[in-house]
Amino acid sequence: MDITDLEQADGELASLLRKCEAVFRGSKLSPSRQTLMVNRVAALQTAFELVAEAKLRRAT
């Protein structure tokens, strides 16, 4: 992936993460949906961090 792809992925992941966190905070989800959302947010955070690391490696 080049830096343009990484920047685009960074923006999209940040947007998805914000939306998922807003849904999680703002609604009353069933326990199974809460678990799903917690796992989804964790996965998005991991992906966001991996993209940030890849951007740092590209910059050096």
C-alpha positions in Angstrom: 0.0 0.0 0.0 1.2 3.5 -0.8 0.8 6.5 1.5 -2.3 7.6 -0.3 -4.0 4.3 0.4 -2.9 4.4 4.0 -4.3 8.0 4.4 -7.6 6.9 2.9 -7.8 3.8 5.1 -6.9 6.0 8.1 -9.8 8.3 7.4 -12.3 5.6 6.8 -11.3 3.7 9.9 -11.5 6.8 12.0 -15.0 7.5 10.6 -16.3 4.0 11.2 -14.8 4.0 14.7 -16.5 7.2 15.6 -19.9 5.9 14.3 -19.6 2.6 16.1 -18.7 4.3 19.4 -21.6 6.7 19.0 -24.0 3.9 18.4 -22.6 2.0 21.4 -22.9 5.1 23.7 -26.2 6.4 22.4 -28.5 3.3 22.2 -29.7 0.5 24.3 -28.4 -2.6 22.6 -29.3 -6.2 23.6 -26.5 -8.0 25.4 -25.5 -9.9 22.2 -25.4 -6.7 20.2 -23.4 -5.0 22.9 -20.8 -7.8 22.7 -20.7 -7.5 18.9 -20.2 -3.7 19.1 -17.5 -4.0 21.7 -15.7 -6.5 19.5 -16.2 -4.4 16.4 -14.8 -1.3 18.1 -11.8 -3.2 19.4 -11.1 -4.6 15.9 -11.4 -1.1 14.4 -9.1 0.3 17.0 -6.5 -2.4 16.2 -6.8 -1.7 12.4 -6.5 2.0 13.0 -3.3 1.4 15.0 -1.9 -0.9 12.4 -2.5 1.7 9.7 -0.8 4.4 11.9 2.2 2.1 12.3 2.4 1.4 8.5 2.3 5.2 7.9 5.2 5.7 10.3 7.2 3.0 8.5 6.5 4.6 5.2 7.6 8.0 6.5 11.0 6.7 7.6 
